[in-house]
Amino acid sequence: MSFQNPVFIPGPTNMPEVVRQACYVPTIDHRSPVFGKILNPCLDNVRKILKSDDAHIFIYPSTGTGGWETALTNTLSAGDKVLAARNGMFSHRWIDMCQRHGLEVQVVEAPWGAGLPADRYEEILTADKNHEIKAVLATHNETATGVKSDIAAVRRALDAAGHPALLFVDGVSSIASMDFRFDEWRVDIAVTGSQKGFMLPVGLAILGFSEKAMEAAKTAKLPRTFFDIGDMAKGYANNAYPYTPPVGLMNGLKLSSQMLLDEGIDNVIARHHRIAEGVRRAVDAWGMELCAKSPDVYSDTVSAVRTPEGFNATDFVTHAASKYGVAFGVGLGEVTGKVFRIGHLGSLTDVLMLSGLATAEMVMVDLGLDIKLGSGVAAAQEFYRSNDRESAKAAA
Ligand SMILES: *Cc1c(COP(=O)(O)O)cnc(C)c1O
């Protein structure tokens, strides 16, 4: 693997050199006011990136998966009913976690490649007259299939049913890259991690809690210790943690979140959309299809590309790594061997993306696919040159 080449996996993402250096800090006393100067900007910046005025932000030494566990254990009790759709590997794993915690999950199966079915949510919530469903789970961006779902539509489904369930959103591969509106969508818990849109090493779970979710935590009975938000909030009140905080990573987050805000979060969103659109033009020029079934669900952070029948898509990833030192993502779960994934989020530009597309073409030709070298790159170039960065910003 070359350390010169960027990675094109949908997390961990490429790290700007300044962010990497910001993670490299000498030992400080994490119970001194010095730590507050790292913690408080992180909390404020994350809240802004979520587009929230007053969400309670929590940052754990963990990963996105630990963020899920934080959401569930702080707000629910054994036997509680939750509603979730399964349309890919990440939504599947969240359901699995609920079941292992003794929650009763009403699962809506959706095709891998489709968004989550808000209309089915509305039917189920409307039928739940006694309000037994305590939480609705929604994976905003299914990283396994490159599918985004409409969270505003899920909120409308809850409202149309007049249902008081909490709305939990997995935004691990969307927050800080794609449009996310904590307040407007009245999200109760948003979950992400450090190694995707935030351009950091893995190691932080980052969450936003609404007032309603904070209230639910007062009566929720699932066991929790490490992830207890009550203990964490007490710590924050003293510029501290209930245990030793990951100071280096948080110093990195302070910088990377500020970089995102300096770029302007809507500009960050526009940049991701523009880079993703170039990738989609390339895939189309190759005569290939995305796993995502229709343009309204195309993800701006990851594209899962279907390979022709009889071709093992995992070979694409293995060959790209061994011959060119470039990382792409393998297919997961139901689409293992059927898709390879191009990650296009985080610290990325159109120019870097073109190198990834050029590499993908060499790999496919090496492996005997009927692709013309340069065809996808040309389509992406044509898109990038006629949709410059400034006009992408203006459109946002
Ligand atoms: C990456 C990812 C996760 C898992 O996050 P970890 O940090 O690996 O625990 C969960 N959900 C989605 C949508 C993801 O993309």
The ligand as a MOL file (V3000), in Angstrom:
LIG
                    3D

  0  0  0     0  0            999 V3000
M  V30 BEGIN CTAB
M  V30 COUNTS 15 15 0 0 0
M  V30 BEGIN ATOM
M  V30 1 C -18.9180 3.4340 9.3700 0
M  V30 2 C -20.3510 3.3270 9.7250 0
M  V30 3 C -20.7650 2.8010 10.9490 0
M  V30 4 C -19.8380 2.1620 11.9290 0
M  V30 5 O -18.9860 3.0420 12.4760 0
M  V30 6 P -17.6800 2.5360 13.2660 0
M  V30 7 O -17.0080 3.8310 13.5420 0
M  V30 8 O -16.9280 1.6520 12.3450 0
M  V30 9 O -18.1450 1.8420 14.4770 0
M  V30 10 C -22.1190 2.8260 11.2370 0
M  V30 11 N -23.0090 3.3020 10.3800 0
M  V30 12 C -22.6570 3.7890 9.1810 0
M  V30 13 C -23.7090 4.3010 8.2590 0
M  V30 14 C -21.3140 3.8130 8.8110 0
M  V30 15 O -20.9500 4.2920 7.6160 0
M  V30 END ATOM
M  V30 BEGIN BOND
M  V30 1 1 1 2
M  V30 2 1 2 3
M  V30 3 2 2 14
M  V30 4 1 3 4
M  V30 5 2 3 10
M  V30 6 1 4 5
M  V30 7 1 5 6
M  V30 8 2 6 7
M  V30 9 1 6 8
M  V30 10 1 6 9
M  V30 11 1 10 11
M  V30 12 2 11 12
M  V30 13 1 12 13
M  V30 14 1 12 14
M  V30 15 1 14 15
M  V30 END BOND
M  V30 END CTAB
M  END
